[in-house]
């Protein structure tokens, strides 16, 4: 999408080339919007899924209007104008170019007569040249989104939370919740999601740590490790969770549970479930806890909870204590605080159950002096037991801010010891296996093997015949 980016200002500028209409074209656009219901009905009732038919209806409308006015209009002009009008009608108005820019993480509308802000993957927080001049114009966009996702937003339900058809997460508020006026926030997801290889390239985690996770989460088929990924808002917890799921053995049956579907799991045997708010009569609600309970009746090998917040924590930990494997994310500032949050209200997980978790992975967003930021796994702590009523943690990896490296500070690992015991292998065998998997990951890094499908294929090849893959890597000499 055409744009101008200027980073000479305190807050960089993201300038959008706005759609321009002549006065006559603006009248036609207004007429089309007034007749949108009739046009949608003629297009099968869903303008999002019948754009070709709607485009044809718009062309016919324009031909009829220009014919009545006896204007000599070319077919090329009609075709071009039809596409412009279609984009305006089926898109999101002024912010449509932002929605289609894959370099943006977040779109933030904070009210009327104020610039729309965006968070750019390279430039960080930016100010756009888009401004909504009236509450009516902004509410029109919010209402259109609500209709598209079959939700409502009004005085009785002044909060809208859901996802767009492309998977983006949307949150909107109107007065009285936001007394200064309507607000709209859209969290976008990359069409080509980040994989574990991208996170290694960005130094979010190291090759060594990734190989360690690969062995532990796969568990050699005898013990699949569990993990909670903790961190603050926008620290990248969900992105890291999504990337690390690549290390789940492809033989496992996975059930993911989220408030809003965000995870894009690279596995074949996956059931995705999404919570549902109550309707206007406060009926029909399906909570996270309801879905976690239901998942236990579906023979899962691994349960993934997008964000652990309340009573679903006890249900999840009950499952983990009865032999299931699991992943989840949680808002927290460090590993010890993660334990405190889990064992206190509203989660209230008994301390004896906490030992079902193998790892607490802490991820932080670190800001630099120039306003930029980067994300790092700052700590990996292993839950090793309970002594005198206190959950004991063993730090095994830690980020060194001076060298910007993730260092292995582990003396022993309970998880590796347990895998060795159950698999009949020695710890040295496991260390050799981690080194082998590190070679595979380094080879992938060197050869830019990074997409979801490429990573999946490479890992599956290793599962089928590890020695064959290792021989090829060693022969190539480019590991």
C-alpha positions in Angstrom: 0.0 0.0 0.0 1.4 3.4 -0.9 2.6 5.4 2.0 5.3 7.9 3.1 7.2 7.2 6.2 9.2 10.0 7.9 11.2 9.2 10.9 12.7 12.7 11.4 10.0 13.6 13.9 9.8 12.7 17.6 7.0 10.3 16.7 7.6 9.1 13.1 4.9 9.9 10.5 3.0 7.3 8.5 1.2 9.1 5.7 -1.5 7.4 3.7 -2.4 8.3 0.2 -6.1 8.9 0.6 -8.7 7.9 -1.9 -9.8 11.0 -3.9 -13.2 11.5 -5.5 -14.6 14.3 -7.6 -17.8 16.0 -6.3 -19.9 13.9 -8.7 -18.2 10.6 -7.6 -18.7 11.5 -4.0 -22.4 11.8 -4.6 -22.4 8.4 -6.3 -20.6 6.9 -3.3 -23.2 8.4 -0.9 -26.0 7.0 -3.0 -24.4 3.5 -3.0 -24.0 3.6 0.8 -27.7 4.6 1.1 -28.7 1.6 -1.0 -26.1 -0.8 0.5 -28.8 -3.1 2.0 -30.5 -3.6 -1.4 -27.1 -4.2 -3.1 -26.1 -6.7 -0.4 -29.4 -8.6 -0.8 -28.8 -8.8 -4.6 -25.3 -10.1 -3.9 -26.5 -13.0 -1.7 -26.7 -11.1 1.6 -22.9 -11.1 2.3 -20.9 -8.4 0.6 -17.7 -9.8 2.1 -18.1 -13.1 0.4 -19.6 -11.9 -2.9 -17.3 -9.1 -4.0 -17.3 -10.2 -7.7 -21.1 -10.0 -7.8 -21.2 -6.8 -5.9 -18.6 -5.2 -8.3 -20.8 -6.1 -11.2 -23.8 -4.5 -9.4 -21.8 -1.4 -8.8 -20.9 -1.3 -12.5 -24.5 -1.6 -13.5 -25.5 1.1 -11.1 -22.9 3.5 -12.6 -23.9 2.7 -16.2 -27.5 3.4 -15.3 -26.7 6.7 -13.6 -24.4 8.0 -16.3 -26.9 6.9 -19.0 -29.6 9.0 -17.3 -27.3 11.9 -17.3 -26.3 11.3 -20.9 -22.6 11.5 -20.2 -20.1 10.0 -22.6 -18.2 7.8 -20.1 -15.6 5.1 -21.1 -15.8 1.5 -20.0 -12.3 1.9 -18.5 -13.4 4.8 -16.3 -16.5 2.8 -15.1 -14.2 -0.2 -14.3 -11.7 1.9 -12.4 -14.4 3.8 -10.5 -16.2 0.6 -9.6 -13.1 -0.8 -8.0 -12.6 2.4 -6.0 -16.2 2.4 -4.8 -16.1 -1.4 -4.0 -13.0 -0.9 -1.8 -14.7 2.0 0.1 -17.9 0.0 0.6 -16.6 -3.4 1.6 -13.4 -2.1 3.3 -13.0 -0.1 6.5 -13.1 3.4 5.1 -10.1 5.6 5.9 -8.2 2.9 7.8 -8.6 0.3 5.0 -5.0 0.9 3.7 -3.7 0.3 7.3 -5.6 -3.0 7.6 -3.9 -4.2 4.4 -0.4 -3.2 5.4 1.3 -6.3 6.8 4.1 -4.2 8.3 1.7 -2.8 10.9 1.1 -4.6 14.3 -1.6 -2.3 15.7 -4.0 0.3 14.6 -5.2 2.7 17.3 -8.0 5.2 17.0 -8.2 7.2 20.2 -11.1 9.5 19.3 -12.3 12.3 17.0 -10.1 15.2 15.8 -7.1 13.2 16.8 -4.6 11.4 14.6 -4.9 7.7 14.2 -1.8 5.9 15.6 -0.2 2.7 14.3 2.5 0.5 15.6 5.0 -0.4 12.8 7.1 -3.5 13.0 10.2 -1.5 12.1 9.6 2.0 13.2 7.5 1.4 16.3 4.8 3.9 17.3 3.8 6.2 14.5 1.3 9.0 13.9 -0.8 8.9 10.7 -2.4 11.6 8.6 -5.8 10.0 9.2 -8.3 11.9 11.4 -11.9 11.2 12.1 -13.8 14.5 12.1 -17.0 13.3 13.8 -18.2 10.7 16.2 -20.8 9.6 13.7 -18.1 8.7 11.2 -16.1 6.7 13.7 -19.2 4.9 15.1 -20.2 4.0 11.5 -16.9 2.1 11.1 -17.3 0.4 14.5 -20.9 -0.6 13.7 -19.8 -2.0 10.4 -17.2 -4.1 12.1 -19.7 -5.3 14.7 -22.1 -6.4 12.0 -19.4 -8.2 10.2 -18.4 -10.3 13.2 -22.1 -10.8 14.4 -21.6 -8.8 17.5 -23.4 -5.7 18.8 -22.1 -2.5 20.5 -24.6 0.0 22.0 -25.4 1.7 25.3 -26.2 -1.6 26.9 -23.1 -3.4 25.5 -20.6 -0.6 25.1 -17.6 -2.9 24.6 -16.9 -4.8 21.4 -14.3 -7.6 21.5 -13.8 -10.0 18.6 -11.8 -10.8 15.5 -12.0 -9.8 11.9 -12.3 -12.2 9.0 -8.5 -12.0 8.5 -8.0 -13.1 12.1 -7.1 -9.6 13.4 -8.2 -8.9 16.9 -10.5 -5.9 17.4 -11.6 -4.0 20.5 -13.9 -1.0 20.5 -15.5 1.1 23.2 -18.2 3.8 23.1 -19.6 6.1 25.9 -20.2 5.7 28.8 -17.2 3.2 28.9 -15.0 5.8 27.1 -16.5 9.2 28.1 -14.2 11.1 25.7 -15.8 9.3 22.7 -15.5 6.1 20.7 -12.2 4.3 20.4 -11.1 1.4 18.2 -8.0 -0.8 18.5 -7.1 -3.5 15.9 -4.3 -5.9 16.6 -3.1 -7.3 13.2 -1.4 -10.6 12.6 1.1 -11.3 9.9 -0.2 -13.2 6.9 3.1 -15.1 7.0 3.4 -15.7 10.8 6.7 -15.6 12.6 8.3 -19.0 13.2 10.8 -20.2 15.7 13.5 -19.5 13.0 12.4 -15.9 12.9 12.7 -15.6 16.6 16.2 -17.0 16.5 17.1 -14.6 13.8 15.7 -11.7 15.9 17.6 -13.0 19.0 14.4 -13.5 20.9 15.9 -16.9 21.8 19.1 -18.7 20.9 19.7 -21.8 18.8 20.8 -23.6 21.9 17.7 -22.7 23.8 15.5 -23.6 20.8 17.2 -27.1 20.6 16.7 -27.6 24.3 13.0 -26.7 24.0 12.6 -29.0 21.0 13.9 -32.0 22.9 11.9 -31.2 26.1 8.6 -30.4 24.3 8.9 -33.4 22.1 10.0 -35.4 25.1 11.3 -38.3 22.9 7.8 -39.6 23.0 8.0 -40.5 26.7 7.4 -37.1 28.5 6.3 -34.0 26.8 7.2 -31.0 28.9 4.6 -28.4 29.9 5.3 -24.6 29.9 3.7 -21.3 30.9 5.0 -18.3 28.9 4.8 -15.2 31.0 5.4 -11.5 30.4 3.9 -8.1 30.2 1.5 -6.7 27.6 2.9 -6.7 24.0 5.9 -8.7 25.1 5.3 -11.2 22.4 4.0 -14.1 24.5 1.5 -15.3 22.0 3.9 -15.1 19.1 6.5 -17.1 21.0 3.9 -19.7 22.1 2.8 -20.0 18.5 6.4 -20.5 17.3 7.3 -23.0 20.0 4.3 -25.2 19.1 6.4 -26.3 16.1 8.3 -28.5 18.5 5.2 -30.5 19.5 5.4 -33.9 18.1 3.2 -34.2 15.0 1.7 -37.4 16.4 0.0 -35.4 19.2 -3.7 -34.4 19.2 -3.9 -30.7 20.1 -6.8 -28.7 21.4 -6.3 -24.9 21.6 -8.6 -22.6 23.6 -8.7 -18.9 23.2 -10.9 -15.8 23.8 -10.1 -14.7 20.3 -8.4 -17.1 17.8 -4.8 -15.9 17.4 -2.8 -19.1 17.3 -1.8 -20.6 13.9 -0.7 -24.0 14.8 1.5 -25.8 12.2 -0.1 -29.2 12.9 -2.6 -31.4 11.1 -4.5 -32.8 14.2 -5.8 -29.6 15.9 -9.1 -28.6 17.3 -9.5 -24.8 17.8 -12.1 -23.5 20.3 -13.1 -20.0 21.0 -15.0 -18.6 24.0 -18.4 -16.9 23.4 -19.8 -13.9 25.4 -23.4 -14.0 26.6 -26.2 -12.7 24.4 -28.5 -9.8 25.2 -30.4 -12.0 27.7 -27.2 -12.9 29.4 -27.5 -16.5 28.1 -25.3 -18.7 25.9 -21.9 -17.7 27.4 -19.1 -20.2 27.0 -16.2 -19.4 29.2 -12.6 -20.4 29.0 -13.2 -22.8 31.9 -16.2 -24.4 30.0 -14.0 -25.1 27.0 -11.1 -26.5 29.1 -13.5 -28.8 30.8 -15.0 -29.9 27.5 -11.5 -30.4 26.0 -10.9 -33.2 28.5 -13.7 -35.2 27.0 -12.0 -35.0 23.6 -8.9 -37.1 24.3 -6.3 -34.4 23.9 -2.6 -35.1 24.1 -1.9 -31.4 24.6 -4.1 -28.5 25.7 -3.1 -25.0 24.8 -4.8 -22.1 26.6 -4.2 -18.8 24.9 -4.3 -16.8 28.1 -4.7 -18.2 31.7 -6.6 -15.7 33.8 -9.2 -17.2 36.1 -10.9 -20.5 37.2 -9.8 -22.3 34.0 -6.3 -22.4 35.7 -7.5 -25.0 38.2 -9.1 -27.1 35.4 -6.0 -26.9 33.3 -3.6 -27.8 36.2 -5.9 -30.7 37.1 -5.5 -32.0 33.5 -1.7 -31.5 33.7 -1.6 -33.5 36.9 -3.5 -36.4 35.3 -1.1 -36.9 32.4 -2.0 -34.4 29.8 0.5 -31.9 28.4 -0.1 -28.2 28.1 0.9 -24.7 27.2 -0.4 -21.4 28.2 0.4 -17.7 28.5 0.0 -15.5 31.6 0.6 -11.8 32.4 3.5 -11.5 34.9 6.8 -9.7 35.4 9.0 -12.6 36.6 8.9 -16.4 37.3 8.2 -16.0 41.1 5.3 -13.6 40.4 3.9 -16.2 37.9 3.7 -18.7 40.8 2.1 -16.1 43.0 -0.5 -15.2 40.4 -1.4 -18.8 39.8 -1.8 -19.7 43.5 -3.9 -16.6 44.4 -7.3 -15.5 43.4 -8.9 -15.6 40.9 -6.8 -18.6 39.7 -6.3 -20.2 43.1 -4.3 -23.2 41.9 -3.2 -25.3 44.9 0.6 -25.2 45.3 0.8 -29.0 45.1 -0.5 -28.8 41.6 2.0 -26.2 40.4 4.7 -28.9 40.1 2.8 -30.2 37.0 4.4 -27.3 35.1 8.0 -28.0 33.9 9.0 -24.5 32.7 8.1 -20.9 33.2 9.4 -19.0 30.2 9.7 -15.2 30.9 9.6 -12.9 27.9 10.2 -9.1 28.1 9.9 -6.2 25.7 13.0 -4.1 26.1 12.9 -0.4 25.1 16.0 1.5 23.8 16.8 5.1 24.4 15.6 6.1 20.9 12.1 4.7 21.5 12.6 1.4 19.6 12.1 -1.9 21.3 13.0 -5.6 21.0 11.7 -8.8 22.6 13.8 -11.3 24.5 13.2 -14.5 26.4 14.8 -13.2 29.6 14.6 -16.2 31.8 13.7 -19.9 31.7 12.9 -21.3 35.1 12.2 -25.0 35.9 9.7 -25.9 38.6 11.6 -28.5 40.7 9.3 -29.2 43.7 8.0 -27.8 46.9 9.9 -27.2 50.2 8.2 -26.0 53.3 5.2 -24.9 51.3 7.2 -22.9 48.8 7.5 -23.8 45.1 11.1 -24.2 44.2 12.5 -22.8 40.9 15.7 -23.7 39.1 16.9 -21.1 36.6 18.3 -22.8 33.6 18.6 -20.1 30.9 19.1 -16.3 31.5 19.4 -13.3 29.2 22.6 -11.3 29.6 21.8 -7.6 28.7 25.5 -6.7 28.5 26.2 -9.1 25.7 22.6 -9.5 24.5 22.9 -13.3 24.6 20.8 -16.0 26.3 23.2 -18.0 28.5 22.8 -21.6 29.7 23.2 -21.3 33.5 21.8 -24.8 34.2 23.8 -27.3 36.3 21.1 -30.0 36.2 17.6 -30.2 34.7 14.9 -32.2 36.3 13.1 -32.4 33.0 16.1 -33.9 31.2 16.7 -36.3 34.1 13.0 -37.5 33.9 13.2 -37.9 30.1 16.4 -39.9 30.4 14.9 -42.1 33.1 11.7 -42.9 31.1 13.5 -43.3 27.8 16.3 -45.5 29.1 18.9 -43.1 27.8 21.7 -41.4 29.7 21.9 -37.7 30.2 25.0 -37.6 27.9 22.7 -39.2 25.2 20.3 -36.4 25.7 23.0 -33.7 25.5 24.2 -35.3 22.2 20.6 -35.2 20.9 20.3 -31.5 21.8 23.6 -30.8 20.0 22.2 -32.7 16.9 19.0 -30.7 16.9 21.1 -27.6 17.3 22.9 -28.5 14.1 19.6 -28.9 12.3 18.3 -25.5 13.5 21.6 -23.8 12.6 21.4 -25.4 9.1 17.9 -24.0 8.7 19.0 -20.6 9.9 22.0 -20.6 7.5 19.7 -21.6 4.5 16.8 -19.3 5.4 14.4 -22.2 6.0 11.9 -20.2 8.0 8.3 -20.4 6.8 5.7 -22.4 8.7 5.5 -25.1 6.1 9.3 -25.3 5.6 10.0 -25.6 9.3 7.3 -28.2 9.6 8.7 -30.3 6.7 12.3 -30.1 8.1 11.3 -31.2 11.6 9.2 -34.1 10.2 12.2 -35.2 8.0 14.3 -35.3 11.2 11.7 -37.3 13.0 11.6 -39.9 10.2 15.3 -40.3 9.7 17.5 -38.1 11.9 20.8 -39.7 10.8 20.0 -39.1 7.2 19.4 -35.4 7.8 22.5 -35.1 10.0 24.7 -36.7 7.4 23.5 -34.3 4.7 24.2 -31.4 7.0 27.7 -32.6 7.9 28.5 -33.3 4.2 27.4 -29.9 3.2 29.6 -28.4 5.9 27.3 -25.5 6.4 25.7 -26.3 9.7 
